[in-house]
Amino acid sequence: MMPGNDGWVGLAAVVILVYLAVLSCLIFWRPPLATGTASWFRSPNGVSAAGPALRSALGPGWCGTRVVVTGPAGSAVTVVGDFMRADRLIDLDAPVFYATCGPLSLGLCHVTVTRA
């Protein structure tokens, strides 16, 4: 039994919606640059500090780069404007840590960093 015109129109609509959903994922999805441990500090300039692994992932000219940091509490955009020690991925400005990881009393959390 062949679907009527209404069936083909509905099927075409579903195919178009699936195509647009896949296309939007390809356009807006950004692969993670790095994952690792984040700590926090009270930055005098409101920037975050990149560890060696993040600096390497960002490449030359990393200073001033906007990144999205995602942790267990959510995501936030920050500017990487300083460098830090080797055992952490990123040292977040206190408000960014709170937005991505939760209370500052946690001290450390696992995060994923992507380009903004």
Secondary structure by P-SEA (a helix, b strand, c coil): ccccaaaaaaaaaaaaaaaaaaaaaaaccccccbbbbbbbccccccbbbbcaaaaaaaccccccbbbbbbcccbbbbbbbcccccccccccccaaaaaaccccccccccccccccc
